Amino acid sequence: MGDTIFGKIIRREIPADIVYENDDVLAFRDLNPQAPVHVLFIPKHAMATLNDAIPSDATLLGNLLLAAADYAKREGFAEQGYRTVINCNEHGGQTVFHLHVHLLAGRSMHWPPG
């Protein structure tokens, strides 16, 4: 696990509002929400960016998206809709260098975001 804030959350060194967990994935509410529902899904295996993924990470990457979909179904907003986003590196908006999927819901999403 990396020494980012997300690694510290995984190791329970700092608190987080954890809403989902399985063997590979941990999810918690974003401290700076951009929608009424804003949850971050992170792999328990540290990977800095999507660029660092290799073919053997395919299952882990799929598990991140499946966890987000499972959470959306369980919380009752899957049918109405939600957005998932992965930011990659500085120009992509990534600020914590531990791969994560943003799940945003609870309002109508527009493109471009606004």
C-alpha positions in Angstrom: 0.0 0.0 0.0 1.3 3.4 -0.9 1.9 6.2 1.6 -0.9 8.4 0.3 -3.9 9.5 2.3 -5.7 6.6 0.7 -3.1 4.1 1.9 -3.6 5.5 5.4 -7.4 5.1 5.1 -6.9 1.5 4.0 -4.7 0.8 7.0 -7.2 2.6 9.3 -4.6 5.2 10.3 -6.9 8.0 9.6 -10.7 8.0 9.8 -13.0 7.9 6.8 -16.8 7.4 6.3 -16.4 3.9 4.8 -19.5 2.8 2.9 -18.3 -0.3 1.0 -15.6 -2.9 1.4 -14.7 -6.3 0.0 -11.4 -8.2 -0.3 -10.0 -5.9 -3.1 -11.9 -2.6 -2.8 -12.6 0.0 -0.2 -15.1 2.9 -0.7 -15.7 6.0 1.4 -17.4 9.4 1.1 -15.4 12.2 -0.5 -14.6 15.0 1.9 -15.2 17.6 -0.8 -18.3 16.2 -2.5 -19.2 17.4 -6.0 -22.7 15.9 -5.9 -25.1 14.8 -3.2 -23.5 11.3 -3.4 -19.8 11.3 -4.0 -18.0 8.1 -3.1 -14.4 7.1 -3.9 -13.7 3.5 -4.7 -10.0 2.5 -4.3 -8.1 -0.7 -4.7 -6.5 -2.1 -1.6 -3.5 -2.8 -3.8 -1.8 0.6 -4.4 -1.5 1.7 -8.0 -0.6 5.4 -8.6 -2.4 6.0 -11.8 -4.4 4.2 -14.5 -1.2 4.4 -16.6 0.5 2.0 -14.2 -2.1 -0.8 -14.8 -0.8 -3.9 -16.5 -2.8 -6.8 -18.0 -2.7 -8.7 -14.8 -4.6 -5.8 -13.1 -7.6 -6.3 -15.4 -9.6 -8.2 -12.7 -8.8 -5.6 -10.1 -9.9 -2.8 -12.4 -13.1 -4.6 -13.2 -13.7 -5.2 -9.5 -13.5 -1.4 -8.9 -16.3 -0.8 -11.4 -18.4 -3.7 -10.2 -18.1 -2.5 -6.7 -19.3 1.0 -7.7 -22.3 -0.6 -9.6 -23.1 -2.8 -6.7 -23.1 0.2 -4.4 -25.3 2.2 -6.7 -27.8 -0.7 -6.9 -27.7 -1.3 -3.1 -28.3 2.4 -2.4 -31.2 2.7 -4.9 -29.9 5.2 -7.4 -28.6 2.8 -10.1 -31.8 3.0 -12.3 -32.0 6.8 -12.1 -28.3 7.0 -13.0 -24.8 8.0 -11.8 -21.4 8.9 -13.1 -18.1 7.2 -12.6 -14.8 9.0 -13.3 -11.2 8.1 -13.2 -8.8 11.0 -13.3 -5.2 10.3 -14.5 -2.3 12.5 -13.7 -2.2 16.3 -13.2 -3.9 17.4 -16.4 -6.6 14.8 -15.9 -7.4 16.3 -12.5 -5.8 13.6 -10.3 -4.7 15.0 -6.9 -4.1 11.7 -4.9 -1.8 9.3 -6.6 -3.6 6.1 -5.7 -5.9 5.0 -8.5 -9.6 5.7 -7.6 -13.0 5.8 -9.1 -15.3 8.7 -8.3 -19.0 7.7 -8.1 -21.3 10.8 -8.3 -25.0 10.7 -8.0 -28.1 12.4 -6.6 -28.4 15.1 -9.2 -28.6 15.3 -13.0 -25.1 15.2 -14.5 -24.2 17.3 -17.6 -21.4 17.2 -20.0 -19.2 19.1 -19.8 -19.4 19.0 -16.0 -20.7 22.1 -14.5 
